[in-house]
Amino acid sequence: MRFSASIKVVLKDGVLDPQGETIGRALKDLGFESIVSASSGRIFRLDIDAETEAQARKIAGEAASKLLANPVIERYEVEMAK
């Protein structure tokens, strides 16, 4: 069965995010005063052939921890869909 995994990679709390800070300032300059802060991140989509969703989730998590995210400064979340 084919599963689709979305992997969201974001910086850990306390890690400086200059890109997010710049975006936040630019949004305020454009008049978006209600936006308090912004942060940057990445989303990866993987299509995975696996027998079960649990197996596909495990494969996606391994890909994230080995390549897609830097475990020193980033954390990741895996969401699955059929």
C-alpha positions in Angstrom: 0.0 0.0 0.0 1.2 3.5 -0.7 1.3 6.1 2.1 2.0 9.8 2.0 4.1 11.2 4.8 4.4 14.9 5.5 7.4 15.8 7.6 7.5 19.2 9.2 11.0 20.3 10.3 11.3 23.4 12.6 13.9 24.8 14.9 14.0 23.8 18.5 12.9 26.3 21.2 15.7 28.6 22.0 17.5 28.3 18.6 17.8 31.7 16.8 15.7 32.0 13.7 16.9 35.0 11.7 14.7 34.2 8.7 11.6 34.0 10.9 12.5 37.2 12.6 13.0 39.0 9.3 9.7 37.7 8.0 8.0 38.8 11.2 9.4 42.3 10.8 8.4 42.5 7.2 4.9 41.4 7.9 4.6 44.2 10.5 6.0 46.7 8.0 3.2 45.6 5.6 0.6 46.3 8.2 0.0 42.9 9.7 0.1 44.3 13.3 -1.8 41.4 14.8 1.0 38.9 13.9 3.1 38.6 17.1 5.9 36.4 15.7 6.9 34.2 12.8 9.1 31.2 12.5 10.6 29.4 9.5 10.7 25.7 8.8 10.5 23.1 6.0 7.9 20.6 4.9 8.9 17.4 3.1 6.4 15.0 1.4 7.4 11.4 1.0 5.4 8.7 -0.8 6.2 5.4 0.8 5.3 1.8 -0.2 4.8 -0.1 3.0 2.5 -2.9 4.3 1.2 -0.8 7.2 0.9 2.8 8.2 3.0 2.1 11.3 5.8 0.8 9.0 5.5 3.8 6.7 5.6 6.1 9.7 8.8 4.4 11.0 10.5 4.8 7.6 9.5 8.5 7.4 10.8 9.0 10.9 14.1 7.3 10.1 14.5 9.5 6.9 13.8 12.6 9.0 16.2 11.8 11.7 19.0 10.6 9.4 18.8 13.3 6.7 15.9 15.8 6.7 16.4 17.3 10.2 19.5 18.3 12.1 18.8 16.8 15.5 21.1 19.3 17.3 18.9 22.3 16.4 15.8 21.0 14.8 12.8 18.8 15.7 10.4 17.1 13.3 6.8 15.9 13.2 5.5 13.1 10.9 1.9 13.1 9.7 0.6 10.2 7.6 -2.1 9.9 4.9 -3.2 7.0 2.7 
